[in-house]
Amino acid sequence: MIFEEVKALDKADPLYSKRFEFDLPSHTIYLDGNSLGALPKSVQKRVSEVVSQQWGNDLIKSWNHHAWIDLPISVGEKIAPLIGADVGQVICCDSISVNLFKLLCSALQLNEKRSKVLSTKDNFPTDLYMVQGVTDLLGENLCELELVEEHLIAQSLNQSVAVLLLTQVNFRTGKLLDMEKLTKLAHEKGILVIWDLAHSAGALPIELDKCNADFAVGCGYKYLNGGPGSPAFLYVAKRHQTRVKQPLSGWMGHAKPFDFDPRYQAAENISQFQSGTPNIIGMSALDAALDVWQAVDMLQIRSKSKALGNLCLELVRQKESLEGLQLCSPDTAEHRGSQLAFAHEHGFAICQALIEKGVIADFRAPDILRFGFTPLYTSFEEVWHAIDILSNIVENEIYRAPRFNVSLKVT
């Protein structure tokens, strides 16, 4: 692959103009949108309006006048098409962790004759922590966590399992699990499935309804670009909504919250999964960010995502200096999400050196260097320059400088 061919890929890219809807910093190649999405220009305008006009001038009238009260549902409905969900099944609220707690308890209650929650050893830790917290609360006789390797999921499904908890795209390796196949296998054993979409929503086509999914959670701050700490979302299939009873029975989940009845009566739809008062500023930012997705074809997103990853992998393999990078992601684009992960004993230092050179990549312990590709604003030319810079850092051992080898901190 030569540079002229890479430039031609950008010229032929039907999504290329989308990058101009983002406020991207100059002299920076951003390959960490799978941790925090870039800032859409529409969000800057919306947040300013919400703070200065809606809150500052209209005050409490804005709950009705600016439809603040409807945001959890209206934002959820904007997310729904991106994850293959029909209306009335997605709501925006709280965080992934809080929403997981709600869904875990709901699923265990639906499958009350069983207690085991099956997940993978390399699932994102907060997912596993939430199961452990439910176990501490209810006891192992009602909730027991079992962990297996990803390749053993299917053969570990049996009639003792109540809930299968999986992340569609592995946060470290980018490996993509087969949602339709695993959901079907679980249902054949009477198991309910919760899917974590943190690394897939906005990165690839998701078909929750078509896969007959039960429950799902996802965040708003990665590929959906809602900003740091952006509200999360959850999905509950309509067939479960009148049967579930989520445990955080706050007033916004009440069937008639403004009757102020001292006795709780849950709404019989997706609204019951609300708890407290929604975060209006954060939710408004996410609402504006989702406007970027208007008229975007998720098949084009997936096609470009795979092309960006393939280009990155080809360029790495062309560089003799990068032979020490061990690919941790699936070699085939069909089997991975929108990222590539490489293991290197100096992964942390290399990542810090990249950042100093204007390439923002990502490190995950113990030794994973991770590159995220965000089709809405990542260009093919940026990938070319990023790998060129990476090669220079490794070939000249720039990463060995003491400033890149400080103690690892949370970033």
C-alpha positions in Angstrom: 0.0 0.0 0.0 1.4 3.4 -1.0 0.4 6.8 0.1 -1.4 7.7 -3.1 -3.6 4.7 -2.7 -4.4 5.7 0.9 -5.4 9.2 -0.2 -7.7 7.7 -2.9 -9.5 5.7 -0.2 -10.4 9.0 1.5 -11.6 10.5 -1.7 -13.9 7.5 -2.3 -15.1 7.5 1.3 -18.9 8.3 1.4 -18.5 9.1 5.1 -15.6 11.5 4.7 -17.6 14.7 5.1 -18.9 13.6 8.5 -15.6 14.4 10.1 -16.3 18.1 9.5 -19.2 17.8 11.9 -16.7 17.3 14.7 -14.5 19.8 16.5 -11.2 17.8 16.0 -8.0 19.3 17.5 -5.4 20.2 14.9 -2.1 18.3 14.7 -3.8 15.4 16.5 -4.6 11.9 15.2 -7.3 10.5 17.4 -7.4 6.7 17.6 -9.1 6.5 21.0 -12.8 7.1 20.1 -13.5 3.6 21.5 -12.8 5.1 25.0 -14.2 8.7 24.5 -15.8 10.0 21.3 -14.7 13.3 19.8 -16.8 16.4 20.3 -19.6 17.0 17.7 -20.0 20.7 16.9 -23.7 20.3 17.4 -23.1 19.5 21.1 -21.3 22.7 21.8 -24.3 24.7 20.6 -26.8 22.6 22.4 -25.1 22.6 25.8 -24.7 26.4 25.6 -28.4 26.8 24.8 -29.5 24.4 27.6 -27.3 26.1 30.2 -27.8 29.8 29.3 -31.4 29.8 27.9 -33.3 26.7 29.0 -31.9 26.6 32.6 -30.6 30.2 32.9 -33.7 31.9 31.6 -36.6 29.5 31.5 -35.7 27.7 34.7 -38.1 25.1 35.9 -40.5 25.8 33.0 -38.1 23.9 30.8 -39.2 20.5 32.1 -42.3 21.0 29.9 -41.5 23.9 27.6 -38.2 22.3 26.4 -39.5 18.7 26.9 -36.8 17.8 29.5 -39.1 15.3 31.0 -39.3 13.4 27.7 -35.5 13.2 27.1 -34.9 9.6 28.5 -37.5 8.3 26.0 -36.7 10.5 23.1 -33.0 10.0 23.3 -33.6 6.2 23.7 -35.7 6.3 20.5 -32.8 8.0 18.6 -30.4 5.2 19.8 -32.9 2.4 19.0 -32.3 2.3 15.2 -28.5 2.1 15.7 -28.9 -1.1 17.7 -31.7 -2.7 15.8 -34.5 -2.1 18.2 -38.1 -1.3 17.5 -39.9 1.6 19.3 -40.6 1.4 23.0 -37.7 -0.8 24.0 -34.8 1.6 24.7 -34.4 4.2 27.3 -31.5 6.6 28.2 -30.7 6.8 31.9 -28.0 6.3 34.5 -24.7 4.5 33.8 -23.9 1.1 32.4 -23.1 -0.2 35.9 -26.4 1.0 37.4 -28.4 -0.3 34.4 -26.6 -3.7 34.6 -27.7 -3.9 38.2 -31.3 -3.3 37.2 -31.2 -5.9 34.4 -29.3 -8.5 36.4 -31.9 -8.4 39.1 -34.8 -8.3 36.6 -33.4 -11.4 34.7 -32.7 -13.3 37.9 -36.3 -12.6 39.0 -37.7 -13.9 35.6 -35.6 -17.0 35.9 -36.0 -17.4 39.6 -35.6 -21.2 39.7 -31.9 -20.7 38.7 -29.1 -18.7 40.2 -26.0 -18.9 38.0 -24.8 -16.0 36.0 -22.4 -17.1 33.3 -19.8 -14.7 31.8 -16.3 -14.6 30.4 -13.0 -14.2 32.3 -12.0 -11.3 30.1 -15.3 -9.4 30.2 -15.1 -5.8 31.2 -14.5 -5.8 35.0 -17.4 -3.5 35.9 -19.8 -6.1 34.5 -18.3 -8.8 36.7 -18.2 -6.5 39.7 -21.9 -5.8 39.4 -22.7 -9.5 39.5 -20.4 -9.9 42.5 -22.3 -7.0 44.2 -25.7 -8.7 43.5 -24.2 -11.9 45.0 -23.2 -10.0 48.1 -26.7 -8.5 48.4 -28.7 -11.6 47.7 -26.4 -14.5 48.6 -24.9 -17.2 46.4 -28.1 -19.3 46.5 -29.8 -16.6 44.5 -26.8 -15.3 42.4 -23.6 -17.1 41.6 -21.0 -16.0 39.1 -19.3 -18.5 36.8 -16.5 -17.4 34.5 -15.3 -19.2 31.4 -13.0 -18.5 28.5 -14.7 -16.9 25.4 -14.2 -20.1 23.3 -16.0 -22.1 26.0 -19.2 -20.1 26.1 -21.4 -22.3 24.0 -20.4 -25.6 25.7 -20.9 -24.0 29.2 -24.6 -23.3 28.6 -26.7 -25.7 30.6 -30.0 -25.7 32.6 -28.3 -24.4 35.7 -27.6 -21.1 34.1 -30.1 -18.3 34.7 -28.4 -15.4 32.9 -25.7 -15.2 30.2 -23.9 -11.9 30.5 -21.7 -11.0 27.5 -20.0 -8.0 25.9 -20.4 -8.1 22.1 -16.9 -6.7 21.4 -14.1 -7.6 23.8 -12.7 -4.3 25.3 -9.1 -5.6 25.1 -8.8 -7.6 21.9 -11.7 -6.3 19.9 -13.0 -9.9 19.3 -16.6 -9.8 18.1 -19.0 -12.4 19.5 -21.8 -13.9 17.4 -24.9 -12.4 19.1 -27.5 -14.3 17.1 -25.9 -17.7 17.5 -25.1 -17.4 21.3 -28.5 -15.9 22.1 -30.2 -18.8 20.2 -28.1 -21.4 22.0 -28.8 -19.8 25.4 -32.6 -19.7 24.8 -32.5 -23.3 23.9 -31.4 -24.0 27.5 -33.9 -21.6 29.0 -31.2 -18.9 29.6 -31.8 -15.1 29.4 -29.1 -13.0 27.8 -27.8 -9.6 28.7 -25.6 -8.0 26.0 -23.1 -5.2 26.8 -22.9 -3.0 23.7 -20.3 -0.5 25.0 -17.8 -1.3 22.2 -20.3 -2.0 19.5 -23.1 0.6 19.6 -22.2 3.1 16.9 -19.3 1.0 15.5 -21.2 -1.8 13.7 -24.7 -2.9 12.8 -26.5 -4.5 15.8 -29.8 -6.4 15.4 -31.2 -6.9 18.9 -34.7 -7.6 17.7 -33.7 -9.8 14.9 -31.4 -11.8 17.3 -34.3 -12.1 19.7 -32.2 -10.5 22.4 -33.6 -10.2 26.0 -31.7 -7.3 27.5 -28.8 -5.0 26.6 -26.9 -2.0 28.0 -24.6 0.5 26.3 -22.9 3.8 27.0 -23.2 7.2 25.3 -19.6 8.4 25.5 -17.7 6.1 23.1 -18.9 5.8 19.5 -22.1 7.8 20.2 -19.9 10.8 21.1 -22.1 12.1 24.0 -19.2 13.3 26.1 -17.5 12.2 29.3 -19.9 10.6 31.7 -22.6 10.7 29.2 -25.8 8.9 30.2 -26.0 5.2 29.3 -29.0 3.3 27.7 -30.7 0.0 28.2 -32.8 -2.2 26.1 -35.6 -4.5 27.3 -37.5 -6.6 24.8 -41.2 -5.8 24.8 -42.1 -9.4 25.6 -40.5 -9.0 29.1 -41.6 -5.5 30.0 -44.9 -6.4 31.8 -43.2 -9.3 33.7 -40.1 -7.7 35.0 -39.6 -5.8 38.3 -36.5 -3.8 38.4 -35.2 -3.1 41.9 -34.3 0.6 41.8 -37.9 1.7 42.1 -37.4 5.5 42.0 -40.2 8.0 41.3 -39.5 8.4 37.6 -40.2 4.7 37.1 -43.6 5.0 38.6 -46.7 4.6 36.4 -47.9 8.1 37.5 -44.9 9.8 39.0 -46.6 13.2 39.5 -49.5 11.7 41.5 -47.0 11.4 44.3 -48.6 8.2 45.6 -46.7 6.8 48.6 -47.2 3.3 47.2 -45.0 2.3 44.3 -46.6 1.1 41.1 -44.2 0.5 38.2 -44.9 1.7 34.7 -45.7 -1.3 32.5 -43.3 -0.2 29.7 -39.7 0.8 29.3 -40.2 3.8 31.5 -40.1 1.6 34.6 -36.3 1.4 34.2 -35.9 5.0 35.1 -35.1 5.8 38.8 -34.1 9.3 39.8 -34.3 12.6 38.0 -32.5 12.5 34.6 -29.2 14.4 34.0 -30.6 17.0 31.7 -27.3 18.7 30.6 -25.6 15.4 29.9 -28.6 13.9 28.2 -29.1 17.0 26.0 -25.5 16.7 24.9 -26.0 13.1 23.9 -29.3 14.1 22.2 -27.4 16.6 20.0 -24.6 14.2 19.3 -27.0 11.6 18.0 -28.1 14.1 15.3 -24.8 13.4 13.6 -26.1 9.9 12.8 -29.0 11.2 10.6 -28.9 9.5 7.2 -25.9 7.4 8.2 -26.0 3.8 6.9 -24.6 1.4 9.5 -23.5 -0.9 6.7 -21.2 1.9 5.5 -20.0 2.4 9.0 -19.1 -1.3 9.2 -17.5 -1.3 5.8 -15.2 1.6 6.6 -14.4 0.3 10.0 -13.2 -3.0 8.5 -11.2 -1.1 5.8 -9.5 1.2 8.4 -8.6 -1.9 10.5 -7.3 -3.8 7.5 -5.2 -0.8 6.4 -3.7 -0.4 9.9 -2.8 -4.1 10.0 -1.3 -4.1 6.5 0.8 -1.1 7.3 2.1 -2.6 10.6 3.1 -5.8 8.8 4.9 -3.8 6.1 7.2 -2.2 8.8 10.1 -4.4 9.7 10.6 -2.4 12.9 7.1 -3.4 14.1 7.6 -7.1 14.0 7.7 -7.1 17.8 4.0 -6.1 18.0 1.9 -9.2 18.6 -1.6 -9.0 17.2 -4.2 -9.8 19.9 -7.2 -9.1 17.8 -8.8 -11.5 15.3 -6.9 -11.4 12.0 -10.1 -11.3 10.0 -12.1 -8.1 10.1 -15.4 -10.0 10.1 -14.5 -11.3 13.6 -13.5 -8.1 15.3 -15.1 -4.7 16.2 -13.7 -1.3 15.3 -10.3 -1.7 17.0 -7.0 -3.5 16.8 -4.9 -4.5 19.8 -1.2 -5.4 19.9 0.8 -6.8 22.7 4.3 -5.4 23.4 6.4 -5.6 26.5 6.8 -1.8 26.3 3.3 -1.1 25.3 2.7 1.6 27.9 5.8 3.5 27.1 5.1 3.3 23.3 1.6 4.6 23.9 3.0 7.6 25.9 5.5 8.3 23.1 2.7 8.2 20.5 0.6 10.7 22.5 3.6 13.1 22.7 3.9 12.9 18.9 0.2 13.7 18.5 -1.2 10.2 18.0 -3.7 9.5 20.8 -3.9 5.7 21.1 -4.8 3.7 24.2 -3.1 1.2 26.6 -4.8 -1.6 28.5 -2.9 -3.6 31.1 -0.9 -5.7 31.2 0.7 -4.9 27.8 -1.9 -4.0 25.2 -1.5 -1.1 22.8 -5.0 -0.4 21.3 -6.0 1.6 18.3 -9.7 2.5 17.9 -11.2 3.4 14.5 -14.2 5.7 14.5 -15.6 5.7 11.0 -17.5 9.0 11.3 -14.2 11.0 11.7 -11.1 8.8 11.3 -9.5 9.1 7.9 -7.3 6.6 6.1 -4.6 9.2 5.8 -4.5 9.5 9.5 -4.0 5.8 9.9 -1.1 6.0 7.5 0.6 8.8 9.4 -0.1 7.1 12.8 1.7 3.9 11.8 4.5 5.9 10.3 5.0 7.7 13.6 4.7 4.4 15.5 7.4 2.8 13.3 9.7 5.7 14.0 9.2 5.5 17.8 9.9 1.7 17.8 12.8 1.7 15.3 14.6 4.5 17.2 13.6 3.2 20.6 12.2 6.7 21.5 9.9 4.9 24.0 12.9 4.1 26.2 13.2 7.7 27.3 12.6 8.0 31.1 9.6 10.3 30.7 7.7 7.5 29.0 8.4 4.9 31.6 6.9 6.5 34.7 4.6 4.4 36.9 1.3 3.4 35.2 -1.6 5.7 36.1 -5.2 5.6 35.3 -5.9 7.4 32.1 
